Amino acid sequence: MTLTPFEFWLRGAGLGVTAAGAPGPLQAFLISESLAGGWRRGLPVTLAPLISDAPIVIVMTFVLGQLPALVIHGLNLAGGLFVLYLAWGVWREWRQPVAPYHGAQLYGAPQPAVAPTRSGLRRAVLMNLLSPGPYLFWGLINGPLLLSAWQRSIAHAALFLLGFYGVFLAGMMLMVGVFHQARRLGPRLVRGLMLASILLLLTFGFILLQQGLSGIFS
């Protein structure tokens, strides 16, 4: 069956919805950054996949299934430890008092200072590179589709990537907007949501550690 470039775009867009909505360490970190500093800290985190995915896409698309299992188990361990480190950082921030978010701040009043955005972006990029999720996603799902599109034409491959990343990043940005607005509901709710993001990060971190250790010692 011959697929048109537009049909490959639709496939990419559908997978972009799945990637944006699937819970994972990146989404949990994005939520914590958006709650702590609003869109100024959350929005740069959405760019992390554009930076970290390039080498992952190349390796997992053109070296499909040739990496030894030990590499994936090692990524599980490294990713789990780093996610736990991020959870510790968010917990330290959670212990600090949250400044009230007044509606007047939406209309030109001075905004509270937030931490530099590059720090969150660097941590998100490193987390993606150390997590096995992107490697498995591109190795098992996106990679074969991209390779199939590439074998047809550059246009097919480009539209597949455009559909995937366009929808994926749009979904992440929507998440930033939602949790930025959640800050208006009061410091108590913000602290509760931040605590939930810490628990999510801890859960994902321990899951990655368990998968890595069980794979190595099985």
Buried (B, 14 or more C-beta within 10 A) or exposed (E): EEBEBEBBBBBBBEBBBBBBEEEBBBBBBBBBBBBBBBBBBBBBBBBBBEBBBEEBBEBBBEEBEEBEEEEBBBBBBBBBBBBBBBBBBBBEBBEEEBEEBEEEBEEEEEEEEBEEBEEBBBBBBBBBBBBBBBBBBBBEBBBBBBEBBBEBEEEBBBBBBBBBBBBBBBBBBEBBBEBBBBBBEEEEBBBEBBBBBBEBBBBBBBBBBEBBBEBEEE
